[in-house]
Amino acid sequence: MKIVIIGGGKVGTELAHQLSNEEHDIVLIDNNRRVVKFLSDTLDMLTIYGNGASLELQRQANVDEADLLLAVTPQDELNMICCIIAKKLGCKNTIARVRNPEYARQMYFIRDLLALNMHVNPEWSTAREIFRLMQYPGFLRRDSFAKGRVEIVELDVHKGGALEGVMLSELPKKLKVKILVCAIQRGSEVLIPGGNIRLLANDRIHVTAPTAELVSLLSSIGLRQRRSKNAMLIGGSRITRYLAESLIKTGTNVKIIELDSNKSVSLAEHLPQATIINADGTSQITLNAENISQMDTVVALTNMDEENLIISMYAKHVGVKQVITKLNRMEYVDLFRSNGVDCIVSPKHLCAQEIVRYVRAMQNTGGSEVLSVHHLLDGKVEAVEMRVTERTRYHDVPLKDIKLKPNLLLACINRMDRIIIPSGGDVMKPGDTVVVVTLAGRVILDLNDIFQES
């Protein structure tokens, strides 16, 4: 597919990496010469310097022949103008990044007016992800499938805990919960496991479970179940505002620490039920004065990864049970985790996942529709939700009689909203949706791609 990206910031660069790795024809436009040169040197794609809202520049980029234009600059209005021009030129699909909370409330009206195929809001997506984690504090990450009826959750195997030493085939019986371990990170090795693997201390695992069973799962392995009642958010970004609004609605006591006085005043006006502290959230004196050790959850949301890392390490040090860290530079995630920062969210990665799902669905040519795409274990594993059709080979055949490609696992079947954690006797039927887990690098566009050739 021919894709034009306008904006070479964090989100645009991440999209360029992921989409070029999937062998799309990428053109990137940015008005920063340094960014254009860097991306031209590091990625195999055409880069153009200039204003993406320029009619002549879009013509130069052959937007009229493009399958998709992604406008992801920091300015909402510029992104929307870029999409309007692209549509007029004949671009088939347009997606705009829209971050302003005021626009967010009226996006359905704006989308119709501007003929946008989709809009993305990384800050809102990040706030939603953090909110979901705070509802089940025992999990390090949650990814939803089957319209929220099943989830793949991330856990650590603790030394001496209920999971250490258990054979995967025995896990559902031991925990009395119907689950499936679909990915394991053991040191630097990533596994798509079979039932004959035994869990070891310090393994990081992804577990498929019906959403209704999550509380039982936490209880059976002895992890914290009670959602947060007292939360401290450090940094007054848009993410903070979105997250605080959601938390306040559930009765959570929210305390926000922000250094900038103007931002503090704005937050106080929009969030009268929250406690706003105008102070340096990286200062131990400030954090101790605001009783950080008494918080159920601390969320580090400043614009600096280094500050978020320091805040999170200190929160862990004083005994906060749940610490969530916003990071942009995910290449250092192993370093962060070695320092005790294990619950990480990345706005650019969440945004890229939404767009990659849309692109995969666009590539579908009448086969198995791609419903969602999630990257697990820091992008080393991918989980794809797809629909079973009459064209799907081996439908109505027991799974034990089907050979799948190596390093691939069928994690879940959703049949008319009934969640099936599959075993050898289960079958896929037309109309079902299934979740396929595989190592990253294997692009699945159709469900027939998962089967071993006869």
Secondary structure, DSSP 8 states (H G I E B T S, - for coil): -EEEEE--SHHHHHHHHHHHHTT-EEEEEES-HHHHHHHHHHSSSEEEES-TT-HHHHHHTTGGG-SEEEE-SS-HHHHHHHHHHHHHHT-S-EEEE---HHHHTTHHHHHHHHT-SEEE-HHHHHHHHHHHHHHSTT-SEEEEEGGGTEEEEEEE--TTSTTTT-BGGGHHHHHTS--EEEEEEETTEEE---TT-B--TT-EEEEEEEGGGHHHHHHHTT---S--SEEEEES-SHHHHHHHHHHHHTT-EEEEEES-HHHHHHHHHH-TTSEEEES-TT-HHHHHHTTGGG-SEEEE--S-HHHHHHHHHHHHHTT-SEEEEE-S-GGGHHHHHHTT---EE-HHHHHHHHHHHHHHHHH-SSSS-EEEEEEETTTTEEEEEEE--TTSTTTTS-GGG--B-SSEEEEEEEETTEEE---TT----TT-EEEEEEETT----SGGGGB---
